[in-house]
Amino acid sequence: MAIIITDECINCGACEPECPNTAIYEGGIEWNYAGGTALTEVPLEDGSTMDARTSQEPVSNEFYYIVPNKCTECTGFHEEPQCAAVCPVDCCVADPDNVESKDELQAKKAWLHAE
């Protein structure tokens, strides 16, 4: 499952540089799939594609957030999610709305980094 940042976040920013997928962004900042990945295009549900550099709306305007479609829980990089390991207030937790198996997380990592 992906990791989420709860509203207990103190906006310290310790988590952001630790993410190997560049899935963590400061509140209010737009994100894209290309940052920190090998993606150039992203398939959409309707069968079309989108440029991976296309800006997306922030998930949160108040505190740091994690983009679920880019979060692999550090699978293939580290033994544990690094955001959770460095968070001083333990607000990086498993997201029950985005449950994924280790195989799914590994496949997502391969997709993000074109392995």
Residue frames as qw, qx, qy, qz and C-alpha x, y, z in Angstrom:
[[0.000, 0.889, 0.459, 0.000, 0.00, 0.00, 0.00],
 [0.321, 0.639, -0.063, 0.696, 1.10, 3.55, -0.51],
 [0.389, -0.330, -0.486, 0.710, 2.09, 5.78, 2.38],
 [0.032, -0.845, -0.325, -0.423, 0.13, 8.90, 3.35],
 [0.270, 0.130, -0.402, 0.865, 1.12, 11.89, 5.42],
 [0.241, -0.676, -0.690, 0.097, -1.43, 12.63, 8.11],
 [0.015, -0.869, -0.148, -0.472, -2.57, 16.06, 9.25],
 [0.671, -0.698, -0.008, 0.251, -0.18, 15.79, 12.21],
 [0.703, 0.344, 0.073, 0.618, 2.57, 16.82, 9.74],
 [0.326, -0.795, -0.108, 0.500, 4.65, 19.72, 11.04],
 [0.539, 0.837, 0.033, 0.081, 5.93, 20.60, 7.53],
 [0.520, -0.694, 0.379, 0.323, 9.55, 19.97, 8.48],
 [0.582, 0.708, -0.317, -0.244, 10.37, 18.58, 5.01],
 [0.388, -0.510, 0.767, 0.039, 12.56, 15.73, 6.27],
 [0.745, 0.203, 0.630, -0.078, 10.66, 13.20, 4.17],
 [0.576, 0.768, 0.006, -0.279, 10.84, 14.87, 0.76],
 [0.246, 0.729, -0.621, -0.154, 14.53, 14.30, -0.10],
 [0.433, -0.278, 0.849, -0.117, 14.35, 10.68, 1.12],
 [0.771, 0.377, 0.398, -0.324, 11.84, 9.55, -1.52],
 [0.414, -0.230, 0.700, 0.534, 13.49, 7.60, -4.36],
 [0.309, 0.507, 0.737, 0.323, 10.45, 8.20, -6.59],
 [0.015, 0.021, 0.002, 1.000, 10.02, 11.92, -5.94],
 [0.276, -0.512, -0.759, -0.293, 6.50, 11.14, -4.74],
 [0.353, -0.662, -0.480, 0.454, 6.54, 13.63, -1.85],
 [0.222, 0.544, 0.205, 0.783, 5.71, 17.28, -2.35],
 [0.073, -0.146, -0.431, 0.888, 5.28, 20.35, -0.18],
 [0.197, 0.643, 0.687, -0.275, 1.67, 21.36, 0.38],
 [0.269, 0.838, 0.132, -0.455, 0.28, 23.52, -2.41],
 [0.051, -0.556, 0.643, 0.524, 2.98, 22.51, -4.90],
 [0.839, 0.377, -0.095, -0.379, 1.90, 20.95, -8.20],
 [0.562, -0.358, 0.728, 0.162, 3.44, 17.60, -9.10],
 [0.689, 0.485, -0.342, -0.415, 4.08, 15.53, -12.23],
 [0.991, -0.051, 0.126, -0.007, 4.95, 11.94, -13.07],
 [0.698, 0.599, -0.240, 0.310, 8.26, 12.81, -14.78],
 [0.129, -0.801, 0.440, -0.386, 10.04, 14.23, -11.73],
 [0.423, -0.487, 0.730, -0.226, 12.39, 11.61, -10.31],
 [0.808, 0.157, 0.559, -0.102, 11.26, 8.92, -12.76],
 [0.280, -0.171, 0.694, 0.641, 12.03, 7.71, -16.29],
 [0.372, 0.606, 0.698, -0.079, 8.46, 8.32, -17.47],
 [0.081, -0.091, 0.336, 0.934, 7.81, 10.39, -20.58],
 [0.492, -0.202, -0.406, -0.743, 4.17, 9.38, -21.07],
 [0.268, -0.003, 0.807, -0.526, 1.50, 8.12, -18.70],
 [0.191, -0.278, -0.829, -0.446, -1.36, 5.90, -19.90],
 [0.388, -0.074, 0.271, -0.878, -4.83, 7.15, -18.99],
 [0.482, 0.151, 0.793, -0.339, -7.94, 5.10, -18.24],
 [0.642, 0.601, 0.177, -0.442, -9.52, 6.00, -21.59],
 [0.870, 0.233, 0.317, 0.297, -6.59, 4.48, -23.49],
 [0.368, 0.872, -0.085, 0.313, -4.95, 7.78, -24.38],
 [0.720, -0.143, -0.270, 0.623, -1.66, 9.04, -22.94],
 [0.148, -0.986, -0.066, -0.033, -0.55, 12.16, -21.15],
 [0.460, 0.620, -0.404, 0.490, 2.87, 13.82, -21.18],
 [0.708, -0.362, -0.496, 0.349, 4.52, 12.84, -17.88],
 [0.323, 0.029, -0.201, 0.924, 5.62, 16.47, -17.39],
 [0.270, -0.597, -0.412, -0.633, 2.00, 17.67, -17.24],
 [0.052, -0.238, 0.555, -0.795, 1.40, 19.49, -13.96],
 [0.456, -0.442, -0.761, -0.136, -1.13, 17.92, -11.59],
 [0.387, -0.743, -0.022, -0.546, -3.10, 19.55, -8.80],
 [0.030, 0.403, -0.759, 0.510, -1.62, 19.27, -5.30],
 [0.512, -0.316, -0.798, -0.029, -3.05, 16.48, -3.15],
 [0.423, -0.707, -0.445, 0.351, -2.88, 18.84, -0.15],
 [0.213, 0.802, 0.017, 0.558, -2.56, 22.59, 0.17],
 [0.516, -0.818, 0.082, -0.242, -1.79, 22.51, 3.89],
 [0.563, -0.609, 0.555, 0.065, 1.02, 20.02, 4.47],
 [0.049, 0.435, -0.830, -0.345, 3.44, 17.72, 2.68],
 [0.851, 0.180, 0.246, -0.428, 1.75, 14.96, 0.71],
 [0.338, -0.253, 0.853, 0.307, 2.58, 11.73, -1.11],
 [0.609, 0.325, -0.333, -0.642, 1.29, 10.95, -4.61],
 [0.803, -0.118, 0.542, -0.219, -0.07, 7.38, -4.33],
 [0.859, 0.508, 0.049, -0.039, 0.59, 6.57, -8.00],
 [0.440, 0.719, -0.470, 0.262, 4.31, 7.29, -7.46],
 [0.441, -0.589, 0.578, -0.354, 4.72, 5.73, -4.00],
 [0.776, 0.172, -0.601, -0.082, 6.30, 2.26, -3.90],
 [0.760, -0.641, 0.064, -0.081, 6.94, 2.24, -0.14],
 [0.083, -0.785, 0.604, 0.111, 10.62, 2.32, -1.21],
 [0.915, 0.051, 0.400, -0.004, 10.28, -1.24, -2.57],
 [0.807, 0.466, 0.095, 0.351, 13.39, -2.09, -4.57],
 [0.228, 0.780, -0.243, 0.530, 15.35, 0.73, -2.94],
 [0.108, -0.449, 0.630, -0.624, 15.20, 0.26, 0.84],
 [0.225, -0.142, -0.949, 0.168, 13.94, -2.23, 3.41],
 [0.055, -0.651, -0.657, 0.376, 11.36, 0.22, 4.77],
 [0.203, 0.860, 0.312, 0.348, 9.67, 3.45, 3.66],
 [0.516, 0.087, -0.225, 0.822, 12.26, 6.14, 4.20],
 [0.194, -0.573, -0.106, -0.789, 9.71, 8.90, 4.77],
 [0.756, -0.569, -0.237, -0.221, 8.38, 7.02, 7.79],
 [0.815, -0.120, -0.277, 0.494, 11.92, 6.30, 9.01],
 [0.376, 0.166, -0.137, 0.901, 12.89, 9.99, 9.13],
 [0.279, -0.671, -0.327, -0.604, 9.57, 11.55, 10.19],
 [0.147, 0.224, -0.623, 0.734, 10.00, 13.14, 13.63],
 [0.477, -0.046, 0.366, -0.797, 6.26, 13.00, 14.41],
 [0.254, 0.066, 0.964, 0.030, 5.40, 9.60, 12.89],
 [0.507, 0.500, 0.256, -0.653, 2.85, 11.00, 10.44],
 [0.443, 0.405, -0.650, -0.466, 3.96, 8.91, 7.43],
 [0.548, -0.053, 0.764, -0.337, 1.71, 5.88, 7.72],
 [0.184, 0.138, 0.904, 0.361, 0.21, 3.14, 5.55],
 [0.399, 0.139, -0.112, -0.899, -2.69, 4.33, 3.40],
 [0.454, 0.153, 0.849, -0.225, -5.63, 1.91, 3.82],
 [0.588, 0.650, 0.200, -0.438, -7.22, 3.33, 0.65],
 [0.535, 0.698, -0.445, -0.169, -4.24, 2.28, -1.51],
 [0.749, -0.355, 0.558, -0.031, -3.40, -1.31, -0.60],
 [0.667, 0.596, -0.418, -0.160, -0.83, -2.98, -2.91],
 [0.964, -0.204, 0.077, 0.150, 1.12, -6.23, -2.68],
 [0.457, -0.609, 0.434, 0.481, 4.92, -6.34, -2.78],
 [0.532, 0.209, 0.659, 0.489, 4.67, -7.64, -6.37],
 [0.216, 0.868, 0.409, 0.178, 2.45, -4.69, -7.34],
 [0.257, -0.922, 0.120, 0.265, 4.85, -2.25, -5.66],
 [0.549, -0.320, 0.568, 0.523, 7.81, -3.83, -7.47],
 [0.448, 0.510, 0.610, 0.410, 5.94, -3.58, -10.79],
 [0.028, 0.977, 0.212, -0.012, 5.18, 0.09, -10.07],
 [0.424, -0.722, 0.340, 0.428, 8.87, 0.71, -9.33],
 [0.549, 0.032, 0.648, 0.527, 9.81, -0.96, -12.64],
 [0.294, 0.771, 0.504, 0.255, 7.23, 1.20, -14.48],
 [0.150, -0.973, -0.044, 0.169, 8.40, 4.44, -12.86],
 [0.309, -0.741, 0.488, 0.344, 12.06, 3.77, -13.54],
 [0.722, 0.571, -0.264, -0.288, 11.77, 1.89, -16.88],
 [0.418, -0.473, 0.775, 0.031, 13.52, -1.28, -15.80]]
